[in-house]
Amino acid sequence: MPLAILEKIENISSIPTLPTVIERLTRLLQNPKTSAEEVGKAITTDQALASKVLKLVNSAFYGFPGRISTITHAIVILGFSTVKNVVLTASIFDAFRNKGEGTSAFNLEDFWLHSIACGAASLSIAKQLGSNEKEECFIAGLIHDIGKIILCQYMPQEFNFAVDQSRKNSQLFYETEKKLFDSTHEEVGGYLTERWNLPMDLQNAVKLHHNPQPSHDHYMITAIVHCADIFVRALDYGNSGDDLIPMISDQVWKNLGLDNVDLVSLIENIHDEIEKASVFIQLT
């Protein structure tokens, strides 16, 4: 990341942090002897977060609408990994809730709709491909553009200018960013995910979703998010500040084996998953 951009971001003391419960959960989940009750107690130390988690796990998205009464019950039914991801999702939404309205070039509601749709589409693609990393794909898709929120909130003049120039010149937003600032929202988002100590698969999806390379670690997750982002743009779910639809990388298409996928069925599944994921809109 160019020094000028990096210094500006590093000097912003108000960039959100994730709650300490995330760090505590990560430590607990690394211990194979940790019980569901211990994890439940860790989450319920933050009552507001715990109530959001219960709301999410009781939604149709997780398949148990209205049937889970406690965090411990959620862990027993859904598993440690799923509940950790629900906590992470709720925390990320909370960190940026009701912020960024001051920018003229960016509609925050449309941005979150695009992000949620990208998460749901990533999940759909992962299911269609038989991936064992469906949860990770959902979170990665959800946060792939998180760098735009940082730019929108903390560098609004530069961000607005880039959005306006992108539209004026009919150019993809990340290409305009690179031209104007020699940096992109991918790099800014990558910095944030490093600062949050998120898993490397999520960091790489944020940093590399526009140009996944097979040599990168966790390539499949990043490649799935790359496709999901473009599918969602084509299906017109929300808007992430970019009015153009890029081409899916030929290499990604080939490596994921999408020639062998029933695309009509995939698109139907994406619509269904987005509808189920609409519960997340209520967190924004």
Backbone as CSV, one residue per row, in Angstrom:
resi,resn,N_x,N_y,N_z,CA_x,CA_y,CA_z,C_x,C_y,C_z
1,MET,0.846,-1.185,0.000,0.000,0.000,0.000,0.886,1.240,0.000
2,PRO,0.608,2.252,-0.842,1.414,3.470,-0.850,1.487,4.094,0.534
3,LEU,2.647,4.663,0.840,2.911,5.185,2.182,1.890,6.241,2.590
4,ALA,1.507,7.122,1.663,0.583,8.213,2.002,-0.764,7.664,2.458
5,ILE,-1.268,6.649,1.758,-2.540,6.035,2.125,-2.400,5.301,3.452
6,LEU,-1.323,4.535,3.583,-1.108,3.744,4.794,-0.997,4.631,6.023
7,GLU,-0.233,5.710,5.911,-0.065,6.617,7.051,-1.390,7.242,7.456
8,LYS,-2.174,7.606,6.462,-3.457,8.235,6.750,-4.360,7.273,7.523
9,ILE,-4.380,6.014,7.097,-5.230,5.021,7.752,-4.690,4.667,9.133
10,GLU,-3.371,4.513,9.244,-2.780,4.153,10.534,-2.988,5.247,11.579
11,ASN,-3.120,6.482,11.130,-3.294,7.596,12.063,-4.745,7.816,12.489
12,ILE,-5.644,7.010,11.964,-7.056,7.138,12.335,-7.315,6.250,13.552
13,SER,-7.442,6.875,14.686,-7.608,6.113,15.927,-9.003,5.527,16.063
14,SER,-9.955,6.058,15.304,-11.343,5.627,15.470,-11.751,4.475,14.560
15,ILE,-10.801,3.920,13.781,-11.143,2.747,12.968,-11.612,1.642,13.902
16,PRO,-12.753,1.031,13.613,-13.337,0.077,14.566,-12.419,-1.108,14.870
17,THR,-12.531,-1.590,16.083,-11.917,-2.851,16.468,-13.045,-3.849,16.687
18,LEU,-12.707,-5.120,16.666,-13.704,-6.136,16.964,-13.725,-6.382,18.469
19,PRO,-14.874,-6.782,19.012,-14.964,-6.964,20.459,-14.009,-8.050,20.958
20,THR,-13.596,-7.922,22.213,-12.647,-8.872,22.791,-13.200,-10.294,22.810
21,VAL,-14.536,-10.434,22.721,-15.121,-11.771,22.713,-14.622,-12.583,21.516
22,ILE,-14.293,-11.912,20.388,-13.786,-12.619,19.218,-12.439,-13.265,19.545
23,GLU,-11.535,-12.490,20.165,-10.227,-13.032,20.531,-10.385,-14.174,21.534
24,ARG,-11.275,-13.980,22.499,-11.492,-15.012,23.508,-12.039,-16.288,22.860
25,LEU,-12.976,-16.111,21.933,-13.533,-17.269,21.238,-12.466,-18.016,20.450
26,THR,-11.627,-17.255,19.756,-10.572,-17.875,18.954,-9.670,-18.728,19.836
27,ARG,-9.305,-18.192,20.997,-8.450,-18.955,21.923,-9.172,-20.205,22.427
28,LEU,-10.436,-20.059,22.789,-11.198,-21.197,23.296,-11.326,-22.301,22.246
29,LEU,-11.583,-21.894,21.001,-11.823,-22.879,19.957,-10.550,-23.606,19.529
30,GLN,-9.409,-23.060,19.902,-8.146,-23.745,19.606,-7.887,-24.888,20.587
31,ASN,-8.639,-24.904,21.671,-8.471,-25.933,22.694,-9.522,-27.026,22.485
32,PRO,-9.116,-28.244,22.144,-10.091,-29.310,21.868,-10.935,-29.697,23.082
33,LYS,-10.507,-29.275,24.286,-11.249,-29.616,25.499,-12.327,-28.584,25.854
34,THR,-12.392,-27.513,25.073,-13.382,-26.460,25.349,-14.798,-26.996,25.174
35,SER,-15.666,-26.672,26.118,-17.055,-27.133,26.055,-17.956,-26.080,25.417
36,ALA,-19.138,-26.523,24.984,-20.129,-25.602,24.426,-20.526,-24.566,25.469
37,GLU,-20.593,-24.981,26.723,-20.984,-24.066,27.792,-19.956,-22.940,27.970
38,GLU,-18.663,-23.277,27.852,-17.613,-22.257,27.985,-17.705,-21.235,26.855
39,VAL,-17.919,-21.723,25.638,-18.047,-20.814,24.497,-19.293,-19.949,24.664
40,GLY,-20.384,-20.556,25.113,-21.618,-19.811,25.346,-21.434,-18.698,26.354
41,LYS,-20.716,-18.983,27.445,-20.451,-17.969,28.463,-19.627,-16.814,27.895
42,ALA,-18.647,-17.148,27.043,-17.812,-16.107,26.436,-18.649,-15.158,25.584
43,ILE,-19.568,-15.715,24.804,-20.405,-14.885,23.930,-21.377,-14.034,24.747
44,THR,-21.943,-14.616,25.786,-22.971,-13.900,26.548,-22.388,-12.817,27.456
45,THR,-21.059,-12.678,27.506,-20.485,-11.524,28.222,-20.840,-10.225,27.514
46,ASP,-21.188,-10.325,26.218,-21.649,-9.162,25.457,-23.113,-9.416,25.115
47,GLN,-24.011,-8.890,25.954,-25.429,-9.217,25.819,-26.026,-8.759,24.490
48,ALA,-25.602,-7.579,24.037,-26.129,-7.075,22.761,-25.725,-8.009,21.624
49,LEU,-24.477,-8.443,21.653,-23.983,-9.362,20.634,-24.702,-10.709,20.733
50,ALA,-24.875,-11.195,21.953,-25.545,-12.484,22.148,-26.963,-12.470,21.594
51,SER,-27.673,-11.355,21.787,-29.053,-11.279,21.281,-29.070,-11.275,19.754
52,LYS,-28.082,-10.604,19.134,-27.993,-10.623,17.668,-27.699,-12.029,17.165
53,VAL,-26.801,-12.725,17.867,-26.449,-14.083,17.464,-27.675,-14.997,17.538
54,LEU,-28.440,-14.888,18.609,-29.652,-15.709,18.734,-30.659,-15.379,17.631
55,LYS,-30.750,-14.109,17.295,-31.665,-13.707,16.227,-31.248,-14.343,14.896
56,LEU,-29.944,-14.342,14.635,-29.450,-14.893,13.376,-29.597,-16.410,13.327
57,VAL,-29.211,-17.092,14.410,-29.257,-18.555,14.359,-30.688,-19.071,14.316
58,ASN,-31.643,-18.242,14.713,-33.051,-18.638,14.636,-33.712,-18.250,13.320
59,SER,-32.926,-17.721,12.399,-33.478,-17.331,11.099,-33.502,-18.523,10.151
60,ALA,-34.235,-18.379,9.059,-34.311,-19.450,8.052,-32.954,-19.729,7.429
61,PHE,-32.057,-18.764,7.494,-30.735,-18.926,6.883,-30.018,-20.147,7.446
62,TYR,-30.168,-20.401,8.745,-29.490,-21.531,9.368,-30.386,-22.757,9.531
63,GLY,-31.632,-22.656,9.111,-32.477,-23.831,9.040,-33.171,-24.252,10.327
64,PHE,-33.086,-23.409,11.379,-33.759,-23.748,12.640,-34.611,-22.567,13.120
65,PRO,-35.537,-22.077,12.307,-36.272,-20.855,12.669,-37.040,-20.989,13.978
66,GLY,-36.694,-20.127,14.926,-37.436,-20.050,16.182,-37.253,-21.214,17.127
67,ARG,-36.213,-22.039,16.930,-36.102,-23.259,17.726,-34.886,-23.281,18.655
68,ILE,-34.060,-22.256,18.628,-32.834,-22.255,19.433,-32.974,-21.197,20.526
69,SER,-32.910,-21.624,21.772,-33.237,-20.718,22.881,-32.027,-20.106,23.578
70,THR,-30.864,-20.746,23.492,-29.663,-20.223,24.166,-28.454,-20.345,23.252
71,ILE,-27.417,-19.618,23.592,-26.170,-19.700,22.814,-25.607,-21.118,22.886
72,THR,-25.620,-21.717,24.050,-25.105,-23.087,24.201,-25.877,-24.060,23.317
73,HIS,-27.195,-23.888,23.278,-28.047,-24.711,22.395,-27.643,-24.518,20.936
74,ALA,-27.365,-23.265,20.558,-26.934,-22.969,19.181,-25.637,-23.697,18.849
75,ILE,-24.707,-23.701,19.798,-23.411,-24.346,19.565,-23.580,-25.853,19.387
76,VAL,-24.430,-26.449,20.224,-24.662,-27.899,20.143,-25.263,-28.269,18.786
77,ILE,-26.209,-27.458,18.307,-26.906,-27.772,17.050,-26.078,-27.400,15.817
78,LEU,-25.498,-26.196,15.840,-24.821,-25.675,14.639,-23.321,-25.943,14.628
79,GLY,-22.732,-26.149,15.801,-21.286,-26.380,15.864,-20.515,-25.119,16.185
80,PHE,-19.313,-25.313,16.730,-18.457,-24.197,17.129,-18.165,-23.252,15.965
81,SER,-17.777,-23.828,14.821,-17.330,-23.008,13.681,-18.433,-22.083,13.187
82,THR,-19.655,-22.626,13.049,-20.766,-21.813,12.555,-21.077,-20.672,13.520
83,VAL,-21.132,-20.992,14.810,-21.459,-19.953,15.791,-20.366,-18.891,15.836
84,LYS,-19.117,-19.311,15.719,-18.028,-18.326,15.670,-18.215,-17.387,14.474
85,ASN,-18.589,-17.946,13.325,-18.793,-17.122,12.131,-19.995,-16.195,12.277
86,VAL,-21.036,-16.661,12.971,-22.194,-15.795,13.225,-21.782,-14.623,14.106
87,VAL,-20.983,-14.908,15.142,-20.485,-13.853,16.027,-19.635,-12.858,15.246
88,LEU,-18.771,-13.378,14.389,-17.911,-12.508,13.577,-18.742,-11.629,12.655
89,THR,-19.740,-12.223,12.015,-20.623,-11.457,11.120,-21.333,-10.340,11.866
90,ALA,-21.944,-10.678,12.999,-22.675,-9.676,13.782,-21.741,-8.568,14.250
91,SER,-20.521,-8.927,14.623,-19.554,-7.939,15.112,-19.114,-6.981,14.011
92,ILE,-18.895,-7.522,12.822,-18.462,-6.680,11.701,-19.568,-5.696,11.313
93,PHE,-20.801,-6.185,11.251,-21.914,-5.291,10.946,-22.031,-4.204,12.012
94,ASP,-21.872,-4.605,13.264,-22.015,-3.653,14.355,-20.923,-2.587,14.315
95,ALA,-19.727,-2.989,13.904,-18.597,-2.061,13.871,-18.849,-0.894,12.919
96,PHE,-19.622,-1.154,11.860,-19.826,-0.117,10.844,-21.277,0.345,10.747
97,ARG,-22.086,-0.046,11.717,-23.509,0.263,11.639,-23.774,1.758,11.642
98,ASN,-24.677,2.201,10.732,-25.127,3.597,10.679,-23.989,4.595,10.474
99,LYS,-22.945,4.154,9.787,-21.843,5.072,9.499,-21.703,5.240,7.997
100,GLY,-21.182,6.368,7.594,-20.874,6.587,6.188,-21.946,7.294,5.392
101,GLU,-23.000,7.773,6.058,-24.079,8.414,5.300,-23.660,9.754,4.687
102,GLY,-22.551,10.313,5.143,-22.174,11.646,4.703,-21.603,11.728,3.301
103,THR,-21.381,10.595,2.655,-20.769,10.622,1.338,-21.827,10.651,0.237
104,SER,-21.634,11.535,-0.707,-22.637,11.703,-1.766,-22.553,10.613,-2.822
105,ALA,-21.405,9.944,-2.911,-21.195,9.007,-4.012,-21.549,7.571,-3.654
106,PHE,-21.981,7.348,-2.447,-22.046,5.979,-1.940,-23.316,5.779,-1.124
107,ASN,-24.148,4.832,-1.539,-25.353,4.499,-0.789,-25.054,3.286,0.089
108,LEU,-25.004,3.515,1.404,-24.569,2.467,2.326,-25.535,1.286,2.338
109,GLU,-26.840,1.572,2.226,-27.821,0.482,2.216,-27.610,-0.420,1.011
110,ASP,-27.374,0.187,-0.156,-27.100,-0.606,-1.361,-25.800,-1.389,-1.222
111,PHE,-24.813,-0.787,-0.558,-23.531,-1.460,-0.355,-23.718,-2.733,0.475
112,TRP,-24.459,-2.622,1.600,-24.635,-3.796,2.454,-25.471,-4.859,1.755
113,LEU,-26.447,-4.437,0.942,-27.234,-5.415,0.186,-26.327,-6.178,-0.776
114,HIS,-25.443,-5.457,-1.461,-24.481,-6.118,-2.359,-23.598,-7.085,-1.575
115,SER,-23.120,-6.654,-0.401,-22.210,-7.482,0.402,-22.897,-8.760,0.873
116,ILE,-24.125,-8.624,1.371,-24.877,-9.795,1.849,-25.170,-10.735,0.678
117,ALA,-25.546,-10.154,-0.454,-25.829,-10.967,-1.635,-24.575,-11.701,-2.098
118,CYS,-23.431,-11.039,-2.010,-22.173,-11.684,-2.415,-21.839,-12.840,-1.471
119,GLY,-22.101,-12.651,-0.177,-21.898,-13.747,0.766,-22.795,-14.930,0.440
120,ALA,-24.066,-14.642,0.170,-25.026,-15.703,-0.149,-24.661,-16.395,-1.465
121,ALA,-24.230,-15.623,-2.449,-23.831,-16.206,-3.737,-22.572,-17.061,-3.577
122,SER,-21.643,-16.603,-2.733,-20.434,-17.397,-2.468,-20.799,-18.728,-1.843
123,LEU,-21.747,-18.686,-0.908,-22.232,-19.914,-0.281,-22.867,-20.835,-1.320
124,SER,-23.668,-20.275,-2.205,-24.334,-21.081,-3.243,-23.324,-21.754,-4.156
125,ILE,-22.321,-21.000,-4.584,-21.293,-21.566,-5.468,-20.519,-22.664,-4.746
126,ALA,-20.171,-22.407,-3.474,-19.443,-23.409,-2.692,-20.262,-24.697,-2.565
127,LYS,-21.565,-24.557,-2.330,-22.435,-25.747,-2.245,-22.457,-26.485,-3.580
128,GLN,-22.612,-25.730,-4.667,-22.699,-26.335,-5.997,-21.423,-27.103,-6.347
129,LEU,-20.282,-26.597,-5.857,-18.996,-27.232,-6.154,-18.631,-28.316,-5.152
130,GLY,-19.482,-28.501,-4.135,-19.193,-29.516,-3.130,-18.063,-29.143,-2.191
131,SER,-17.865,-27.856,-1.981,-16.778,-27.381,-1.124,-17.084,-27.658,0.353
132,ASN,-16.036,-27.933,1.118,-16.171,-28.102,2.570,-15.997,-26.775,3.310
133,GLU,-15.851,-25.682,2.549,-15.578,-24.379,3.170,-16.721,-23.394,2.929
134,LYS,-17.932,-23.905,3.014,-19.109,-23.074,2.707,-19.218,-21.884,3.665
135,GLU,-19.028,-22.131,4.960,-19.123,-21.057,5.950,-18.097,-19.969,5.670
136,GLU,-16.870,-20.404,5.401,-15.793,-19.450,5.127,-16.106,-18.635,3.872
137,CYS,-16.685,-19.284,2.864,-17.033,-18.574,1.627,-18.101,-17.517,1.896
138,PHE,-19.072,-17.843,2.740,-20.110,-16.858,3.054,-19.508,-15.611,3.709
139,ILE,-18.681,-15.807,4.745,-18.077,-14.666,5.444,-17.163,-13.891,4.504
140,ALA,-16.365,-14.608,3.707,-15.444,-13.944,2.775,-16.209,-13.082,1.783
141,GLY,-17.305,-13.621,1.250,-18.123,-12.827,0.327,-18.738,-11.624,1.001
142,LEU,-19.161,-11.811,2.231,-19.788,-10.736,2.995,-18.839,-9.553,3.201
143,ILE,-17.568,-9.833,3.464,-16.635,-8.749,3.841,-15.671,-8.369,2.717
144,HIS,-15.857,-8.911,1.517,-14.845,-8.727,0.473,-14.562,-7.257,0.158
145,ASP,-15.562,-6.389,0.271,-15.390,-4.967,-0.070,-15.257,-4.075,1.162
146,ILE,-14.858,-4.628,2.279,-14.834,-3.867,3.531,-13.907,-2.652,3.432
147,GLY,-12.908,-2.719,2.556,-12.004,-1.578,2.358,-12.730,-0.337,1.865
148,LYS,-13.829,-0.538,1.127,-14.602,0.614,0.629,-15.242,1.380,1.780
149,ILE,-15.658,0.648,2.821,-16.259,1.312,3.971,-15.218,2.182,4.684
150,ILE,-13.997,1.663,4.807,-12.924,2.445,5.439,-12.660,3.714,4.628
151,LEU,-12.541,3.573,3.316,-12.298,4.739,2.455,-13.460,5.717,2.516
152,CYS,-14.675,5.186,2.489,-15.880,6.011,2.520,-15.953,6.830,3.799
153,GLN,-15.617,6.213,4.928,-15.766,6.880,6.215,-14.599,7.790,6.570
154,TYR,-13.387,7.346,6.225,-12.211,8.029,6.756,-11.414,8.798,5.703
155,MET,-11.703,8.558,4.435,-11.088,9.343,3.354,-12.177,9.717,2.361
156,PRO,-13.245,10.391,2.830,-14.432,10.595,1.981,-14.169,11.405,0.718
157,GLN,-13.305,12.428,0.799,-13.049,13.242,-0.393,-12.398,12.406,-1.483
158,GLU,-11.386,11.634,-1.098,-10.689,10.801,-2.074,-11.625,9.726,-2.635
159,PHE,-12.432,9.156,-1.732,-13.342,8.101,-2.153,-14.396,8.625,-3.117
160,ASN,-15.023,9.743,-2.766,-16.036,10.334,-3.641,-15.470,10.662,-5.009
161,PHE,-14.254,11.212,-5.004,-13.613,11.573,-6.266,-13.395,10.324,-7.126
162,ALA,-12.936,9.240,-6.500,-12.688,8.003,-7.247,-13.980,7.435,-7.816
163,VAL,-15.063,7.444,-7.015,-16.354,6.941,-7.500,-16.834,7.795,-8.675
164,ASP,-16.743,9.122,-8.533,-17.191,10.016,-9.606,-16.373,9.809,-10.884
165,GLN,-15.053,9.690,-10.734,-14.189,9.498,-11.902,-14.450,8.151,-12.565
166,SER,-14.700,7.135,-11.745,-14.993,5.807,-12.280,-16.242,5.854,-13.165
167,ARG,-17.270,6.550,-12.670,-18.516,6.639,-13.435,-18.345,7.533,-14.663
168,LYS,-17.653,8.634,-14.476,-17.449,9.574,-15.580,-16.690,8.930,-16.734
169,ASN,-15.681,8.106,-16.390,-14.817,7.509,-17.411,-15.234,6.092,-17.796
170,SER,-16.396,5.636,-17.261,-16.871,4.271,-17.530,-15.759,3.258,-17.291
171,GLN,-15.185,3.347,-16.112,-14.055,2.506,-15.747,-14.390,1.754,-14.458
172,LEU,-13.910,0.522,-14.350,-14.109,-0.226,-13.112,-13.490,0.526,-11.944
173,PHE,-14.152,0.479,-10.787,-13.740,1.294,-9.650,-12.314,0.986,-9.204
174,TYR,-11.957,-0.295,-9.112,-10.605,-0.606,-8.619,-9.531,-0.170,-9.617
175,GLU,-9.874,-0.108,-10.897,-8.917,0.409,-11.889,-8.717,1.909,-11.700
176,THR,-9.819,2.633,-11.403,-9.720,4.073,-11.134,-8.901,4.326,-9.873
177,GLU,-9.150,3.558,-8.816,-8.382,3.696,-7.563,-6.887,3.532,-7.834
178,LYS,-6.565,2.489,-8.568,-5.151,2.197,-8.849,-4.505,3.349,-9.606
179,LYS,-5.253,3.892,-10.554,-4.733,4.994,-11.367,-4.554,6.267,-10.537
180,LEU,-5.538,6.560,-9.663,-5.499,7.810,-8.894,-4.569,7.735,-7.685
181,PHE,-4.596,6.595,-6.985,-3.927,6.505,-5.676,-2.817,5.474,-5.613
182,ASP,-2.656,4.707,-6.698,-1.707,3.588,-6.693,-2.028,2.625,-5.547
183,SER,-3.298,2.536,-5.214,-3.766,1.642,-4.158,-5.237,1.352,-4.413
184,THR,-5.768,0.304,-3.782,-7.172,-0.049,-3.990,-7.844,-0.410,-2.671
185,HIS,-9.177,-0.524,-2.732,-9.936,-0.936,-1.548,-9.544,-2.342,-1.102
186,GLU,-9.039,-3.160,-2.021,-8.562,-4.491,-1.638,-7.419,-4.370,-0.628
187,GLU,-6.470,-3.484,-0.918,-5.316,-3.306,-0.024,-5.742,-2.684,1.306
188,VAL,-6.626,-1.712,1.241,-7.122,-1.071,2.467,-7.885,-2.095,3.315
189,GLY,-8.751,-2.874,2.669,-9.479,-3.921,3.389,-8.548,-4.974,3.947
190,GLY,-7.499,-5.302,3.185,-6.515,-6.265,3.665,-5.821,-5.778,4.925
191,TYR,-5.519,-4.484,4.948,-4.901,-3.901,6.145,-5.833,-4.049,7.347
192,LEU,-7.123,-3.786,7.129,-8.082,-3.888,8.225,-8.205,-5.326,8.723
193,THR,-8.268,-6.288,7.810,-8.408,-7.689,8.234,-7.162,-8.179,8.970
194,GLU,-6.006,-7.656,8.594,-4.772,-7.978,9.335,-4.844,-7.382,10.737
195,ARG,-5.293,-6.137,10.808,-5.411,-5.456,12.101,-6.392,-6.193,13.017
196,TRP,-7.411,-6.796,12.421,-8.398,-7.552,13.188,-7.950,-8.991,13.462
197,ASN,-6.803,-9.383,12.896,-6.309,-10.763,13.055,-7.309,-11.804,12.568
198,LEU,-7.969,-11.507,11.460,-8.893,-12.480,10.881,-8.095,-13.623,10.242
199,PRO,-8.725,-14.789,10.071,-8.030,-15.917,9.443,-7.502,-15.555,8.052
200,MET,-6.422,-16.231,7.649,-5.774,-15.901,6.383,-6.693,-16.124,5.183
201,ASP,-7.604,-17.094,5.251,-8.485,-17.298,4.105,-9.374,-16.078,3.879
202,LEU,-9.821,-15.430,4.962,-10.634,-14.221,4.832,-9.769,-13.039,4.387
203,GLN,-8.572,-12.926,4.948,-7.669,-11.846,4.540,-7.406,-11.912,3.038
204,ASN,-7.109,-13.100,2.530,-6.776,-13.223,1.110,-7.963,-12.936,0.206
205,ALA,-9.164,-13.336,0.633,-10.354,-13.049,-0.177,-10.587,-11.547,-0.286
206,VAL,-10.315,-10.815,0.789,-10.460,-9.357,0.773,-9.380,-8.724,-0.099
207,LYS,-8.148,-9.207,0.032,-7.013,-8.594,-0.666,-6.972,-8.912,-2.159
208,LEU,-7.539,-10.050,-2.560,-7.224,-10.574,-3.895,-8.454,-10.930,-4.737
209,HIS,-9.663,-10.488,-4.312,-10.857,-10.989,-4.991,-11.006,-10.516,-6.435
210,HIS,-10.325,-9.442,-6.808,-10.443,-8.995,-8.205,-9.510,-9.753,-9.147
211,ASN,-8.470,-10.367,-8.588,-7.502,-11.047,-9.453,-6.918,-12.276,-8.756
212,PRO,-7.742,-13.282,-8.484,-7.232,-14.473,-7.797,-6.207,-15.213,-8.660
213,GLN,-5.161,-15.713,-8.024,-4.133,-16.475,-8.720,-3.971,-17.828,-8.023
214,PRO,-3.846,-18.906,-8.802,-3.726,-20.235,-8.189,-2.565,-20.359,-7.211
215,SER,-1.565,-19.501,-7.357,-0.411,-19.569,-6.455,-0.721,-19.003,-5.066
216,HIS,-1.823,-18.271,-4.945,-2.183,-17.678,-3.652,-2.734,-18.750,-2.716
217,ASP,-2.455,-18.588,-1.424,-3.064,-19.478,-0.430,-4.581,-19.283,-0.423
218,HIS,-5.305,-20.337,-0.144,-6.780,-20.299,-0.051,-7.402,-19.795,-1.359
219,TYR,-6.796,-20.215,-2.461,-7.222,-19.739,-3.784,-8.696,-20.017,-4.053
220,MET,-9.190,-21.200,-3.672,-10.555,-21.574,-4.029,-11.581,-20.627,-3.409
221,ILE,-11.359,-20.247,-2.155,-12.302,-19.314,-1.513,-12.285,-17.973,-2.233
222,THR,-11.082,-17.468,-2.522,-10.963,-16.182,-3.218,-11.593,-16.257,-4.608
223,ALA,-11.379,-17.371,-5.303,-11.946,-17.550,-6.646,-13.468,-17.580,-6.596
224,ILE,-14.014,-18.238,-5.585,-15.475,-18.300,-5.432,-16.037,-16.906,-5.171
225,VAL,-15.378,-16.130,-4.311,-15.838,-14.762,-4.031,-15.743,-13.901,-5.291
226,HIS,-14.676,-14.082,-6.066,-14.507,-13.362,-7.336,-15.728,-13.584,-8.232
227,CYS,-16.144,-14.835,-8.382,-17.308,-15.157,-9.220,-18.599,-14.622,-8.610
228,ALA,-18.738,-14.808,-7.302,-19.974,-14.378,-6.632,-20.187,-12.886,-6.774
229,ASP,-19.130,-12.114,-6.607,-19.199,-10.654,-6.739,-19.738,-10.272,-8.117
230,ILE,-19.258,-10.933,-9.141,-19.654,-10.595,-10.514,-21.072,-11.088,-10.811
231,PHE,-21.428,-12.279,-10.336,-22.797,-12.767,-10.504,-23.795,-11.809,-9.866
232,VAL,-23.479,-11.356,-8.664,-24.396,-10.481,-7.921,-24.545,-9.135,-8.622
233,ARG,-23.464,-8.627,-9.166,-23.569,-7.380,-9.952,-24.480,-7.588,-11.155
234,ALA,-24.278,-8.716,-11.847,-25.089,-8.994,-13.038,-26.562,-9.167,-12.682
235,LEU,-26.832,-9.706,-11.486,-28.213,-9.919,-11.032,-28.808,-8.670,-10.391
236,ASP,-27.970,-7.614,-10.254,-28.418,-6.300,-9.784,-28.912,-6.315,-8.346
237,TYR,-28.144,-6.985,-7.478,-28.438,-6.931,-6.042,-27.561,-5.861,-5.401
238,GLY,-28.174,-4.753,-5.016,-27.429,-3.689,-4.362,-26.433,-3.023,-5.298
239,ASN,-25.524,-2.275,-4.703,-24.513,-1.574,-5.484,-23.347,-1.245,-4.554
240,SER,-22.152,-1.605,-4.982,-20.980,-1.378,-4.133,-20.202,-0.134,-4.549
241,GLY,-20.874,0.764,-5.298,-20.204,1.976,-5.743,-19.594,1.845,-7.123
242,ASP,-19.844,0.711,-7.765,-19.260,0.423,-9.079,-20.389,0.028,-10.004
243,ASP,-20.611,0.795,-11.069,-21.752,0.540,-11.952,-21.454,-0.464,-13.067
244,LEU,-20.189,-0.820,-13.244,-19.816,-1.732,-14.328,-19.731,-3.170,-13.824
245,ILE,-19.861,-4.105,-14.748,-19.751,-5.534,-14.419,-18.488,-6.077,-15.078
246,PRO,-17.492,-6.465,-14.289,-16.260,-6.996,-14.888,-16.474,-8.398,-15.433
247,MET,-15.520,-8.871,-16.212,-15.553,-10.238,-16.718,-15.012,-11.179,-15.644
248,ILE,-15.594,-12.364,-15.574,-15.013,-13.392,-14.709,-13.718,-13.877,-15.338
249,SER,-12.701,-14.012,-14.533,-11.410,-14.494,-15.014,-11.571,-15.857,-15.687
250,ASP,-11.016,-15.995,-16.913,-11.064,-17.277,-17.619,-10.404,-18.380,-16.794
251,GLN,-9.316,-18.007,-16.137,-8.578,-18.976,-15.329,-9.418,-19.462,-14.145
252,VAL,-10.104,-18.521,-13.497,-10.977,-18.883,-12.372,-12.114,-19.777,-12.854
253,TRP,-12.738,-19.386,-13.951,-13.851,-20.171,-14.500,-13.409,-21.611,-14.756
254,LYS,-12.235,-21.750,-15.358,-11.704,-23.078,-15.684,-11.351,-23.850,-14.419
255,ASN,-10.655,-23.195,-13.486,-10.198,-23.884,-12.276,-11.346,-24.330,-11.375
256,LEU,-12.434,-23.551,-11.372,-13.602,-23.950,-10.579,-14.473,-24.977,-11.301
257,GLY,-14.187,-25.196,-12.578,-14.963,-26.173,-13.348,-16.378,-25.710,-13.628
258,LEU,-16.555,-24.396,-13.834,-17.909,-23.863,-14.008,-18.541,-24.258,-15.346
259,ASP,-17.721,-24.727,-16.298,-18.294,-25.248,-17.546,-19.165,-26.468,-17.282
260,ASN,-18.887,-27.170,-16.186,-19.608,-28.403,-15.868,-20.756,-28.182,-14.882
261,VAL,-21.028,-26.915,-14.571,-22.071,-26.582,-13.603,-23.337,-26.143,-14.337
262,ASP,-24.480,-26.576,-13.828,-25.769,-26.133,-14.366,-26.000,-24.697,-13.896
263,LEU,-25.727,-23.738,-14.763,-25.772,-22.331,-14.367,-27.190,-21.855,-14.064
264,VAL,-28.177,-22.410,-14.739,-29.572,-22.033,-14.452,-29.915,-22.425,-13.017
265,SER,-29.543,-23.641,-12.644,-29.777,-24.113,-11.278,-28.991,-23.282,-10.275
266,LEU,-27.741,-22.937,-10.622,-26.903,-22.135,-9.727,-27.529,-20.772,-9.479
267,ILE,-28.003,-20.123,-10.534,-28.607,-18.791,-10.380,-29.867,-18.874,-9.525
268,GLU,-30.670,-19.917,-9.720,-31.862,-20.107,-8.883,-31.475,-20.265,-7.416
269,ASN,-30.419,-21.038,-7.170,-29.950,-21.247,-5.801,-29.422,-19.951,-5.188
270,ILE,-28.751,-19.139,-6.015,-28.246,-17.851,-5.526,-29.411,-16.967,-5.090
271,HIS,-30.447,-16.893,-5.909,-31.631,-16.105,-5.536,-32.210,-16.597,-4.198
272,ASP,-32.301,-17.924,-4.045,-32.875,-18.500,-2.817,-32.013,-18.154,-1.599
273,GLU,-30.703,-18.291,-1.748,-29.804,-18.007,-0.616,-29.837,-16.525,-0.245
274,ILE,-29.933,-15.658,-1.239,-30.000,-14.224,-0.955,-31.278,-13.896,-0.198
275,GLU,-32.369,-14.534,-0.597,-33.636,-14.295,0.103,-33.527,-14.722,1.572
276,LYS,-32.917,-15.887,1.811,-32.746,-16.362,3.189,-31.799,-15.456,3.980
277,ALA,-30.792,-14.916,3.293,-29.789,-14.083,3.969,-30.283,-12.674,4.242
278,SER,-31.498,-12.365,3.795,-32.024,-11.003,3.989,-32.137,-10.632,5.461
279,VAL,-32.120,-11.627,6.341,-32.162,-11.332,7.788,-30.981,-10.455,8.211
280,PHE,-29.867,-10.565,7.490,-28.680,-9.797,7.847,-28.876,-8.300,7.604
281,ILE,-29.785,-7.949,6.692,-30.063,-6.543,6.423,-30.505,-5.850,7.689
282,GLN,-31.204,-6.571,8.563,-31.718,-5.974,9.794,-30.589,-5.591,10.764
283,LEU,-29.381,-6.100,10.516,-28.241,-5.755,11.371,-27.588,-4.447,10.955
284,THR,-27.865,-3.972,9.736,-27.149,-2.816,9.217,-27.773,-1.521,9.703
